[in-house]
Amino acid sequence: SANSDVISIAKQYIGVPYVYGGSTPSGFDCSGFTQYVFAKAGKSLPRVTTAQQAAATPVSNPQPGDLVFSGFPAYHVSIYAGNGYEVSARMPGTVIVTKKIYGYKSYGRF
C-alpha cells in the first residue's frame, strides 16, 4: 500500500541531521521531512506542519505511514512507524530517529 511505502522510504533517512528549514536529504526539519518522504511515495503535502495537519484526514487509530501531530495547531509532525513508534526529525543537534511516541498526539492520513 502507499502508506507502507511511506514508512520504508522514511526509514532510509534515519541518521540525517535536523536542519531548521531543511527539506532535502542533506538536512530536514520536521515538516520538510514528512513532505519529502510523502513526495517520494507519490503524495503531495503542504510544506509546513500546521498546513499538513489542516489538509490531513484525522484518524484515531493510526497505521504505519500516517502523520503524528503534536499540538493543535501542530508545532511538530512525524511519521507513524507502528507499535507506538514514530520516525521523527526532532530538533537542532539531533538526527532522524525511530523513537517511542510520548504524550498526547493526533494522527492524520493522506
Disulfide bonds with the S-S distance in Angstrom:
none
